[in-house]
Amino acid sequence: MTLPLRMDKLNARRALEIALVLLLITGGAQEHTRRLERAAERQILQSLGGTGQVKVHIRPQWGTLGVLLARAESIHVHASGFRVARMPFFTEPAVPAWRGEARTVRIVLEHFHLSGLPVRYMEATIPRVSLDSRAAAFDLRIRLFEAGWGESLVVLDEAGLAECVKRRLPEVRVAQVEITPSGIRITGELVALLTPWRFEATGRLEVRNGQCIVIDRVQVSLEGAELASAIIQKVTSAINPLLDIERDLQLGTAFVLERVEQGSGLLRLIGRATVPPHDSGGEHDDRRQ
């Protein structure tokens, strides 16, 4: 009877030792994940010019092993209140020796300025994003190398679209934009020969070439009187495209516009997005699968 009791004690002790080791490993992995999240927040904040707020959450894949191999079920980035000339998220051309992957990267951006244009909201859920597992494990740094195409949404409000109008028609001052479910209405003062005239333009919004939003069927009036068709054509040519994804938002390689939804003072741009190459130069490409 003595031997079985001793074996039971040894087995219990061994199980406790294994449990303690696993607890230490798991705790260390969780701590490393938290450190990587904070380091990624600092890295992104720096790329945003040091302004705004950034929060990163990483959900590892395969538990502790996933942390060590930089395999993530998801990476969630949330940022707000910043100003940038173009998006700071990009992939690098060199393929890392130690390659990890995030199944999905979800980026949510709120109330920020992009290329001088106010943007209410932007989100993208991008699949199959490759990253450098060595940099993540030893340098606490996120380096991306490849990314698939996923769903994306950009939301602009009437103030943002008014900025677009001012860029297209600097002669129109105090520009105001009204977005309705059926179209768009632009009002303001058109300054001609040093004289301000009440200006109004209405029309329907359409998507062109996966990159531009144009105003179609434009009607223009000055001081309440409708203008001649030749003048309307000149105004239409000057104001269109109302929004160019590359020229106005610097998103030519990252976002493909598929359709727009409008109403309640907001314009929703719906399409597909990816993390573009760092050296893409802003040229539009066809990697949309």
Residue pairs with C-beta under 8 A, 6 or more apart in sequence:
25 64
26 63
26 64
29 60
29 63
29 64
29 67
29 68
32 67
32 137
33 58
33 60
33 67
35 140
36 58
36 136
36 140
36 142
37 56
37 57
37 58
38 56
39 140
39 141
39 142
40 56
40 58
40 77
40 142
41 54
41 55
41 56
43 141
43 142
44 54
44 56
44 77
44 79
44 88
45 52
45 54
45 79
47 88
48 54
48 79
48 82
48 84
48 88
49 82
49 83
49 84
51 81
51 82
51 83
52 79
52 80
52 81
52 82
52 112
53 79
53 80
53 81
54 77
54 78
54 79
55 77
55 78
55 79
56 75
56 76
56 77
56 78
57 75
57 76
58 72
58 74
58 75
58 76
59 72
59 73
59 74
59 75
59 76
60 66
60 67
60 71
60 72
60 73
61 71
61 72
61 73
61 103
62 69
62 71
65 71
66 72
66 73
68 137
69 100
69 133
70 98
70 100
70 101
70 131
70 132
70 133
70 136
70 137
71 100
71 101
71 102
71 133
72 100
72 101
72 102
72 103
73 102
73 103
73 104
74 102
74 103
74 104
74 105
74 106
75 102
75 104
75 105
75 106
75 129
75 142
76 105
76 106
76 108
77 105
77 106
77 107
77 108
78 108
78 109
78 110
79 108
79 109
79 110
79 112
80 109
80 110
80 111
80 112
81 110
81 111
81 112
82 112
82 113
83 112
83 113
84 112
84 113
84 114
84 115
85 114
85 115
85 116
85 250
86 114
86 115
86 250
86 251
86 282
87 114
87 250
87 251
87 254
89 107
89 144
89 254
89 275
90 144
90 275
90 276
90 277
90 278
90 280
91 130
91 144
91 145
91 146
91 147
91 275
91 276
91 277
91 278
92 143
92 144
92 145
92 277
92 278
93 145
93 277
93 278
93 279
94 145
95 145
96 130
96 131
96 132
96 133
96 134
96 135
96 143
96 145
97 134
98 132
98 133
98 134
98 137
99 130
99 131
99 132
99 133
99 145
100 130
100 131
100 132
100 133
100 136
101 128
101 129
101 130
101 131
102 129
102 131
103 127
103 128
104 125
104 126
104 127
104 129
104 150
105 125
105 126
105 129
105 147
105 275
106 123
106 124
106 125
106 126
107 122
107 123
107 124
107 126
108 121
108 122
108 123
109 119
109 121
109 122
109 123
110 120
110 121
110 122
111 119
111 120
111 121
112 118
112 119
112 122
113 119
114 122
114 249
114 250
114 251
115 248
115 249
115 250
116 163
117 156
117 160
117 163
117 164
117 248
117 249
118 156
118 157
118 159
118 160
118 163
119 154
119 155
119 156
119 160
119 249
120 155
120 156
120 157
120 160
120 266
121 153
121 154
121 155
122 152
122 153
122 154
122 155
123 152
123 153
124 150
124 151
124 152
124 153
124 255
124 273
125 150
125 151
125 152
126 147
126 148
126 149
126 150
126 273
126 274
126 275
127 147
127 148
127 149
127 150
128 146
128 147
128 148
129 144
129 146
129 147
129 148
129 275
130 144
130 145
130 146
130 147
131 142
131 143
131 144
131 145
132 141
132 143
132 145
135 141
135 142
135 143
136 142
136 143
144 275
147 274
147 275
148 274
148 289
149 256
149 272
149 273
149 274
149 287
149 288
149 289
150 272
150 273
150 274
151 272
151 273
152 255
152 270
152 271
152 272
152 273
153 268
153 269
153 270
154 249
154 251
154 255
154 268
154 269
154 271
155 266
155 267
155 268
155 269
156 243
156 266
156 267
156 269
157 265
157 266
157 267
158 176
158 177
158 178
158 179
158 265
158 266
159 177
161 177
161 179
161 184
161 242
161 243
161 267
162 175
162 176
162 177
164 242
164 243
164 248
165 172
165 175
165 177
165 186
165 188
165 239
165 242
166 172
166 175
167 248
168 238
168 239
168 240
168 242
169 175
169 190
169 235
169 238
169 239
171 190
171 191
171 192
172 186
172 188
172 189
172 190
172 191
172 199
173 188
173 189
173 191
173 196
174 188
174 189
175 186
175 187
175 188
176 186
176 187
176 188
177 184
177 185
177 186
178 184
178 185
178 186
178 187
178 265
179 262
179 263
179 264
179 265
179 266
179 267
180 262
180 263
181 262
181 263
182 204
183 202
183 203
183 204
183 205
183 262
184 202
184 203
184 204
184 205
184 215
184 242
184 262
185 200
185 201
185 202
186 199
186 200
186 201
186 202
186 239
187 198
187 199
187 200
188 199
189 196
189 197
189 198
189 199
190 196
190 197
190 198
190 199
190 222
191 197
197 222
197 223
198 222
198 223
198 224
199 220
199 221
199 222
200 220
200 221
201 215
201 218
201 219
201 220
201 221
201 235
201 239
202 218
202 219
203 215
203 216
203 217
203 218
203 219
204 215
204 216
204 217
205 213
205 214
205 215
205 216
205 242
205 260
205 262
205 267
206 213
206 214
206 215
206 216
207 213
207 257
207 258
207 259
207 260
208 214
208 241
210 256
210 257
210 258
210 271
211 244
211 245
211 246
211 252
211 256
211 257
211 284
212 240
212 241
212 243
212 244
212 245
212 257
213 241
213 242
213 243
213 257
213 260
213 267
213 269
214 240
214 241
214 242
215 236
215 239
215 240
215 242
218 232
218 235
218 236
218 239
219 226
219 232
220 226
220 227
220 231
220 232
220 235
220 236
221 227
227 235
243 249
245 251
245 252
245 255
245 257
245 269
246 252
246 282
246 284
249 255
250 282
252 282
252 283
252 284
253 274
253 276
253 277
253 280
253 282
253 283
253 284
253 285
254 273
254 274
254 275
254 276
255 269
255 271
255 272
255 273
256 271
256 272
256 273
256 288
257 269
257 270
257 271
258 270
258 271
258 272
259 270
259 271
260 267
260 268
260 269
260 270
261 267
261 268
261 270
262 268
272 288
274 287
